[in-house]
Amino acid sequence: MEGYCFSHEGSGSVRRCDGLAKATGEALYTADLKFGGKAFGGVSAHGAVPLDVSAGLGADVLTGRFYRSPHSRGRILSLTFPEVPEGYYIVSAKDIPEGGRNEIPLAVSRDLPCFASAEVRYTGQITAVVCGPDPAVVDRLVNSIEMEVEPLPLSINLDDSLALKGGAIHGEDNVFCRVDLDRGNVEEAFSKAHSVVDGVYETGFQEQFYMEGQALIAWRFDDEKGRRIGVRGSIQCPYYVSHSVSHVLGLPSESVRIIQDTVGGAFGGKEDYPEIMGAPLAVAAWVSGHPVRMIMDRVEDLAFTSKRHPSRCSYRTALDKDGSILGMDVQVDIDGGAYETYSKIVLMRGVFHALGVYDIPSFRIRGRGLATNTVPSGAFRGFGAPQSLFGIEMHMEKLARHAGEESLAYRKRHFLKTGSKTVTGGSFRDDIILDKLTARAEELSDYSRKRALYGPDGKDRKDAAGRLRGIGISYILHGSGFTGDGEQKIIRGEVALEKHPDNRVEILCATVDIGQGPQTTFRKVVAQVLNINAEDVIFNYPDTDRVPDSGPTVASRSMMIVGYLVQKAAEDLKALWKDGEFQRVERKYEMPPGRSWDQEKFQGDSYATYGWGVNVCEVAVDPVTWETEVTGAWGVYDVGKAVDEQVVAGQIQGGMSQALGYGAMEKLEVDKQGRFRQTAMADYMVPTSLDFPRTGAATVDNPYTYGAFGAKGMGEMVHDGGHAAFAAAVEQAVGQPCTSIPLVPERLMDIMENKGRADG
């Protein structure tokens, strides 16, 4: 491998160190691993890394399958297992070892059972693991299990849940969690209002659709620490899986080993589900004494893994005679599915982003996470922000129409400014450069000129094919890192660097490369600080026996928070450097000075800093078929300082495409039993490289003091606004409000057939 050359500023681009292995097929994914009594390994950024996990991992690896409830809701009356041949096992709640618990500890909730035992709340709920050497026999055993339930009526959407259809699924009111925020006197604002404008905005499910499906291997083994359990596979957060497995089995954390293999994409979908999947698989391995491997096919993965929370955001806004906003009354509701899992922290971020980049004098925001009899919703890139940012951006479009003002001009006069208060009463301490982002977006997209030309009286309203043209804009902010005091009090991340006697330096942290590039950027940071070649920096995939808990690979925190710890550790090592000697340095997270947070009141600095961005989307809509083509897409972002411009550009391209898919085509609906209607790649439509044009992407430097070389988080932000810009463009093209996504042709047709009956 050729060496890397770095600029002094840490910018520019280098070849991705894992790119060649992935492109050539050298990288080993969990499904590629071979067994036969030898240790097996994976490919890291530093080449093949043999992992000493041969104990218990020979040719006797069993195939595992879940028995999933065929019922959507009911009390379990009986669960009947078939006769099991020798060498095969069926494991359920009764097999959890003494001292273990039948509950998955997810984020701040523990309501999801490892195995359903008393009730089921959704079709597909895990009830047992069947494992054995022959996959065909395992499948036959799964299909022979019988479950009898006392059925209960279902709630399958937000309206059902609020109406307590069939009785409460959770508690007495179906509300998993609430988040409330207030500022000023909202009632007074409405009493003084010259006019009041209401709007309701809805988003649907979205599937992460990572290229590699869920895949894990669990095995029991003995070493100098005693009897232990290991889990390896396609994992986004190794220590989350460790916590889940140790909790369910009743083992101390040091008895659990988690190893990350090459990951074929995640987008949040491998944050929570490996915890849900890994614990029952670990029980099966513990009870059987054999390694158990489970590789989900696309049908099972699509049907039963977590999705983005559907949402409904309702805005009621008081305006003065000039159309300026006096106050807002906002309701944010998200569909959490059958169990709370991650809903509270998704709701927190959704509520904290519900006013977007706008300075609202007084407001009342009420947020609810609601229970339904559908697959539990979970983590997805953006984590609640894309839903509420869609709401506020489309509402600003409506307010501008009401005021008789062009939407960009209307937005500008409500922009937050440096020093403004956040919705939680903290301060925006770092420079807010929305004006610079806007100027760059205008330069790239020619937004204002096109907006005038595509308007109702514009001379270029239609293209040469007679399609209706439109162009839309949206603004985003995204809190970087964990919400509230999560980084300081819950995660408490740490990293280590070890310098080996040959002077090579090894990064030890739990950050996972799921495609976003830390294998490259972290090595780049260390190499630059120490003035060494990147080939002399080792960064293997995480193994919890080797690396400290630097926190999960989520929340746009990798480069800003963990990367900064890596940078500071490298600076410490540089000061202590001794040629030819082994040295180790460690760094732990400390909250930046001046920040404070009250978790009970949701007041203070909800995030250490924020990323900012603007998206522009241009469309052409066929007035006969209502098919929409995206003819232009642009994104301009404040990511602090780009450590590697190519990595950032790749994130922008992918994030914008994913956001446009969310807005334009990714329809995922449930039937009357709460099951997804879309069951395969043939009917769940995700964007390909042919569906959208290449995004015109740019960043504007605004370095953050406590990020690696000035970096802020950016992996989620690039997904936060494209769908709203798309919907705004379609609104202009068709001349009708577009208040829910995805805007597939049949939805647009319905909007046009019912035009004039409502305005958002």
N, C-alpha and C positions, 0 to 999 in steps of 0.2 A: 504494500500500500504506500502510495506517495505521501510525503509529509505535507502538512498544512502550513500555509503562510497567513499570519494574522496581522491586521492593521492595529495600530496602537489604540484606536478608539473602540475596538471590539466589534466594529461593524463590518460591512462587506459580507461575502458569502464564501463558504467552503463546500466541498463535496460531502454529502451526508455519509457518515462512516458506516451506517447500516444499509445504505442504499444498494450497493452491489450484491450483498448476500441475499437481500430480498428480491432483487430483480432477476437474479440468476437461479433462484430456487435453492440456494445453499442454506438459507435460514431454515431452521427446524421449528415448525409449529407443533402443538401438542399432538395433533393427529398424525404427525410424521414420525413420532418417536417409536423406535423399535426396541423389543425386549428379547431377552434370552440369557439372563443370568449375569450380564455385564452392566457396569455403570453406564448410564447414558447421559448425554449432555445436550446443550443447545448452542446456538451461535449468538454471541454477543457482539458488541461493537469492536471488541478486541480479538475476535476470532473464536474458534471452537473452545468451549469451556467445559471440560469434563466435571461432572458433579457427582460427588461421592454419595449416591443414593441407591447403591446396588442392594443394600439390605432389604430383602422382601420384594425386590423388583426383578423378577425373573420371567420365565416364559408363562407363569401361571397368572398373569394379569387377567382379571375378569372384566367382562363387559357389563356395565350397569345401565339400567333403564328405570325411569320413574313410573310408578303407577300413580296416575293423576285422577282426581275426582271427575267423574262424568256428569256430576250434578253441580248446579250453580249456587244453590243455597239449601241448607237443610241440616237437621240434627242427625248425626250418624247413629243408626240403629244396629248395624252389624257390618263387619268387614270379614269376608270369607276368603281364605287363601287356599289354593290348590295344593295337592301333594307335591312336595319339592324333591326332585331327584338328587342323588348324592353329588356334592360339589356345587350345588346351587343354593342360593340364599334369598329369603324375603325378609326385609328389615323394616320395622315400623316404629311407632312411638314407644311401644313396650320394650324395645331393645336398646333404648338410650341407657347408657351405664348409670349405675347408682352415683349420685352426686351431680349428674348432668341435668340439663333443663331442656324441656321441649319448647324452646323459644329462640328466635333468631334476633340477636341484638343489633338492630340496624339504626345507625345514627343516634337519634334521641328516642327511639321507640323500641318496644319489645313485644308488640302484640301479634306478630306473625309466628305461628307455630312452625317448628322444624318439620313435623309431620302432622297433618290433620288427624285428630283423634276423637273430638267431641262433636265438632260441626265442620261444615265446609261453607265457604263464602263465595267461591267462584269456580267456574269450570276450569279444571286443570290444576287445582290445588294439590301440592305434593302430599301423598298419603303413605307411600312405601317406596323402597328401593328394591328392585329385583336384580340379582347379579349372578353371573355364571360364565363358564368358558365358551359356550356356543351361543352367539347372538340370536339365532333362530329359536332356540329353546327358551332363552330369556324373554323374547317377544311373546312366545306362546304362553308362558307363565303370567306375564303382565296381562294378557288378554283373558286369562282365566280367573282373575281376581273379581270378586263380586262385592259391591257396596250397596247397602240398603240405607236409605235416608227417609226421614220425615220431611217432605219438601215444604219450603216456606216461600211466600211471594218475593219477587225480585225487585230491586231498584237498579236501573241500568244507566241512569244519567243524573245530572244535577237536579232537574225538576223532580224526578222520582225521590231522590234523597231528601230534598227539602220538604216534600210532602209526606215523608215517612211511609212511603208505599211499602206495604208488607210488614210494617213495624221497623223499629230502629235496628240497623245492623251493628252500630257501635253506640254505646251509651244510651242516652234517652233521646238524642236529637240528631244523630248521625254526624255530628261535628267532631272530627278528630282533633282539630287544633284551631286556634284563633290568633290573629295578630291585628292589633288595633293601633292606629296612630292619629294624633290630633295636633293641630296648631291653630291658634287664634280662635275667633268666634265665628263659626261657620253659619250659625243661624242669623247673626247680624249681617253677614255678607249677603245672604239670600234676601233678607228684609230690605236691603238697600239696592238690590239688583234692578237694573233697567230691563233685563231679559234673563231667562233661564233656558239652558239648552241641555237636553238629555241624550245619552247615547249608550247602546249596549253592544259589546264586541266579543266575539267568541272565537276560540281556537280549538282544534281537535287533537286527537292522539297523533303522535309521530313516532315511528319506529326508527331506532338507531341504525339499523341495517349495516352493521359492521361486516366486512368481507368474510371474516372467520367467525363461525358460530361459537357458542359457549362450549368450552372444553376443559375438563379437569381430570386429574388422576389423584386418588388418595391411597395411601399405603401405611401400614403399621410396621414399626421397626423397633429394634432395641439397639441402644448404644450406651456409652459411658454415662449418659444422663438417665438411663432407665428405658422403660417402654414409652414410645412416642408415636405421634401420628404426623404424617406429612401430606401436604397437598401441593400439587404443582399444576400449572396450566395457563390459560389465557386470562390473566388477572390484572386488573387496573390498580388495585389497592391491597398489596400483600398483607399488611397488618390488620386491615379490616377482616380479611378471611381468617387470619390467625385468631382474632378476638371471637369471631363467630364459632369457629371449631372448638376452641378451648371452652367457651361458655356452654355449648351443647353437650360436649363430652365430659365436662366437669374436670378438666385438666388445667394445671398451671400453664402459663403462657410459654415457659421454657420447654414444655413437652410437645410443642407444636412447631413444625417447620413448614414454611411456605416458600415456594420457589416460583418465580415468574418465568414462563417460556416466552418466546417471540409472540407478540400480540398482533393479530390482524385487524386492528381497529377496535374502537370501544365507544367513544362519544358519550360516556356515562353509563352505557349499558353493561359494562363490566366493572362498574363500581359496586352496585348493590347485588346483582344476580349471582356472582361467584360466592357471596356470603350465603345466599339462599340455597344455592346448589351444593356448595362445598360442605356444609355441615351434615346433611343427610348422607352424602357420599362418604364422608369421614366415619360416620356411624357404621355404614356398611363395611368399610375396610377394617374398622376396629373389631367388629363382631365376627366377621368371617376370617380374619387373619390374612386375607389376600389383598393385593392391590386391586383397586377397582377403577376402571376408566370409563368416563361418560363423554361422548362426543355428540352434541345435539345436531340433528339435521335442521335444515332451514324451516321446515314446516313446524316442528315443535318449537323452535326458537321464536318464530314470528307469532305463534299462537299464545305462548305462555310467559314470555319474559317481559320485564317492565318497559313501559313506554313513557313518552312525555305526557304530563298531566293535561287533560283538556281543561279549558278555562272559560269563564264568563266574567268580563269586567264591565261594570255599570258605572257611568259617569254622569253626574248632575252638576252643572256649572253655572255659577252666578256671574253675569257680565255687567259692566257699566255701559253708559250710552255710547262709548267709543269702542266697545267690544273687548275691552281689557278684562282680564280675569280677576274677579274679586275673591272667589272661593270655589272649592270643589268638594263634593260629597261622593265618595268612591266606594264601591263594593267589589272586592276581588274574591271570586270563588274558584276553587280548583277541585277536580275530581280525583280523589286519592285512590280510588279502587277499593278493594275489599279490606285492606289493612293499611294502617298509617304509614309504615315504613319511613320514607324520606319526606313525607308531605309537609311536616312542620318547617323544615329548613328551606324547602322549595317555596312554600308560602311566604316565609320571611323575606326571601330575596324578591319574590314577586311583588309584595306590598312595598318594600323599600325602593323599588324601581317604578312604582305605579304612576309617578308624576314626571318621569323621564328627565329631560334636560331643562325643565321649565320651573321658574320661580313662582310658586303659587302662594299668595299672602296668607290664606287660611284654608284649612282642609280638614276633612274627617275621612279616614280610610279604614275600612273594616274588611278583614280577610278571614276566609273560612276554608279549611280543608275538609271535604265531605266524603262520606263513605258510600260506595256503590258495590254491586255484585259483579265487578269486572276485575281483570288482572290488576294487582296493585301497581299503581303508577310509581315511577321512580326517577332516577337521575338521567338527565339528558342535557347535553351541551347548552349552557345558558341558565339552566336550573331555576326556572320561574320567571326570569327576566324577559325572554322572548314573548311570553304570553301578555304580561302587563304592558310592555313597551308597544306591542301591537295595539292594545287598547288606547293608550294615551296618544300615540301618533295618529291613529285614525280619528280620534276625537278632536285633535287639533285641526285636522282637515275639515271636520264639520264646523268647528267654531270659526274657522277662517271664512267658510262659505256664509255662515250666519252674519259675520261682520262685513261681508262684501269685500274681502281683502285677499290678495294672493297669499297662498299658504306659507311660503317661505318668509315673506315679510311679516306675516302674523306670528310665526314662530320666533323670529329674531327678537321681537319686542318683548318676548317673555323668557328669553334665555337666562339661565343661571349665570352668575359672574363669580370670579375669584373672590372668596370670602363669604359667599352666600351660605346660608344654612342648609344642611341636608334635611331630608324629611324626618330624620330621627333627632334633630337638634344639634348634630355635630357641625363641623365646618369643612368647606372645601378649601383646604390649605394650599394645595398645589394649583398652579396656573390652569385656568379653564380657557382653552384656545379654540372655542367653537367658531370664532370668526375666521381663523386661519384654515380650519378644516373646511369650512364652507367655501372659502375662496378657492382652495385647491379642488374641491369637488366641482365647482362651477367651471373651472379651467378644463378639467378632464371631460365633463359631460355636456357642457353648454346648456345646463339645465334651464336657466331663466329664459333664454331665447326660445328654446323648444317648448317650454311650458306655454308661452304666449302663442306660438304657432299652432299648438295642438288643442287650444281651447275651443269652446263652442263656436266662436266666430273666427277661428284661426284659418289661415289660407292653406296650411298643411295638415288639416284635421285628418285627412285620409291619405294612405300611401298609394302607390301606383296600382296595387291590387285591390283597392277599395276597402282595405282594412282600417279600422279606427285606431288612431294613434293616441298614446298617452305617455306622460312621464311623471314620475312621483319621487318624492324625497322623504327620508326619515332620519331621525337623530337618535343616538343611543348614548347612554352612559352605562358602565358596568363596574360594580364594586369588585376590586381585585382581592383575592384571597377569601378566607372563610368569613362568614357573616358574624358581626359582633365580636365577642372575645374568644371565638372558637380557636383561633391560632394560639392564643396565650394559655387558655385554661383547659382546652380539650385536646388539641393536637400536640402542642409543645414539641415541635419538630426539632430534630437534631441531625447533623451530618458528621462524617469523619473523613479525613484524608490519611492514607498510610503511604509513606515513602519507603520503598523497599531498598535493600542494600545496593541493587543495581541502578538506583536513582530513578526508577520508574515510580510514578505516583498513581495510587488507586483511589478512586472516588467511592465512598461507601455511603449510600443513601437509598431510600426506598422508592424514589421516583421512578416511574415506569415509562418507557418509551412506547406509546401506543400509536405512534405515527407522527407525533407533533414535534419530535426532534431533540429531546434533551440528551440523547446519546451523543449527539454532535455538539450542541451548544454548551453543555456542562464541561465537556473536554476542552472546548475552545476557551472557556473562561479560565480554567486551571492552567492551560498551556500559556495563555497570555500573561497571567499574573506571574507565573514562575519563569517565563521566558524559555520554555522548553518546547520540543516538538510534540504535536498532538499524539503521535504514535507512542510517546512515552507516558501517556495518560491512559489508565485502565478504568473502564466503567462497565462492569459486568451487570447482567440483569439481576435484580434483587433476589436475595436469599436471606430470609429472616434470621438464619443462624449466623450470618455474616454482617448484615447491615443494621444500623440503628433505625428507629422509626422516625423518618423525616416527614411523616404525614402522607395522606393519600394524594394520588395524582388527579386532582379535581380542582374546581373553583379558580381556574386561571392562576394558580399559585406556584407552579413549578419553577419558572424562570425568575419571577419576582421575589419569591420567598425562599425556596430551597436553593435556587441559583445564587442568590445573594449570600446565603450561608456558605455555599461552596466557595464563592469568591473570597469571603472573609477568612475562611479556613485556609485557603491558598495563601492569602497575605500573611497569616500567622506562620504557616510553614516556611514561607520565604524568609521571614525574620529569624527562624530557628535552624535553617538548612545546614546539614552536615553531610558532606559527600560520603557515600559508601556505608551509611548507617541507616538502620530502621528507625523511622520516626512516625509518630501518630499525633494528629491534632484533631480537636473536636470543636464544634460550634453548635450552640443551641439558640432557638428563636427568642428574640426579645421584641416586645411591641415597640414601635417607633415612639419617641418621646412626645408627650402632649396628648396622646390618644387616651380615651376612656370610654367605658361602655357599661350600661346598666341593663342586664339581661331581663330583669323583672319588668322594667318599664319600657324596654326597647328604646332607650334614649342614649345619645352620645354618638361616638364615631362608629358607625356600623361597618365601615371598611377603612383600611389604612389609606387607600387612595383609589382613584377611579381612572379607568380608560374611557375615552370618548371617541365617537365616530359619526360619520354621515354616510348614508347609502343613497344612491340614485338608481332608478330602474326605468327603462324605456320599453314599451310594449306596442304590439300591433294586434288588434282583436278582430277576428273574422265575424262580421255581423250576421252571418247565416248559421255557421256551426258553433260560434262562440268559443272557438279554440283561440288560445292566446300564445303568441310568440314573444319571448323576451328578446328584444333587438339590441339592447345595451344594458350593461350593469357596471356600476362603479362603487368603490368603497374607499374612503379616506379615514385614517385612524390615528389617534394619539396613543401609541403603545409605549410611551416613555422614550426609550432608545432601543432600536432594533439591534439585537446582538448578532443576528445573522439574517441578512435581508432576504435571502432565498427561502429560509424557513418561514419567515413572516409572510412572504408573498404566497407560499403554499397554503398557509393557514387561511389567508384571506380568500384565495380562490376556492378552497374547499368549504369554508364557512359560508360564503355567499351562495354557493350552489346549494348547500344544505338548507339555507334559509329560503331560497327561491323555491326549492322543492316543497318545503313546509307551506309556503303561501300559494303555490300554483297547482300542485299535482298529488301530494301524498295524502290521499284519502284513506282513512282507516276507521271503519264504523263497527258498531256492535249490533248483533241481532237481538231478538227478544229474550234470549237466554244469557245475554252478556258476553257472548263469544264474538271474536272478530270475524267479520264477513270476508275480509281479505286474508287469504290463507297461503299465498305463495307469491313468488316474484312476478308471476303472470298477471296478478290483479292488484298488487300493491306497487304503485308506480313511483320509482325513485329516479332522480335525474341521472342522465349519462352525460358524457362529454359532448354529445351532439345536441342536448336539449337547451343549453344556455350558452351565450357567447362568453368568451374569456373576459373575466372581470378586469376593468381598469382599476388598478390598485395603487395606493400611495400611503405613506405614513408621514406625519409631521413630528419632528423631534420635540419632546417635552420631558427631559429626563427626570426620573424619580430617584430621590436620594437613597432610598432603602431598597432598591432593586439592583440586580446584577448589571453592572455597567449602565445603570439608569433605566433598566427595563421595567415595564409594568406587565400585568397579566393581559393576554390578548386572545387566547385560544377560544374563549366563549364569545367575547365581544363581537367577533366577526360573523357570528350567527344571529345576533340580536336584532338586526334591523332590515335585512333584505326583504323579508316577507311583507313588512309594512310598506316599504317603498314600492314593492310590486303591487300591492292592493291599492295604493294611492294612484299609481299609474293607470291601473284598470279603471278606477273610479273616473279619472279624467276622460279616458277613452270612451266609456259607455255612458257617461253622464249620469250615473246613478250611484248611490252609496253602496259600498262593499264592506260589510261589517263582520263577516265571518270568513275564515279560511279553512281548507284550501279552496281557491276559486277555480274549481274544475268547470268544464263547459256546461254541465247540467246545472250547476249552481248559478252560473252566470245567466243561463237561459231562464231560470226561475226568477232571478232578479229582474230581468228585462220584461218578463211577462207580468210581473207584479209592480212595475215601476209606478211611482206616484202614490202608492198606498202608505208608504212609510219612508222616513229619512233617518235611517240608522237607529 
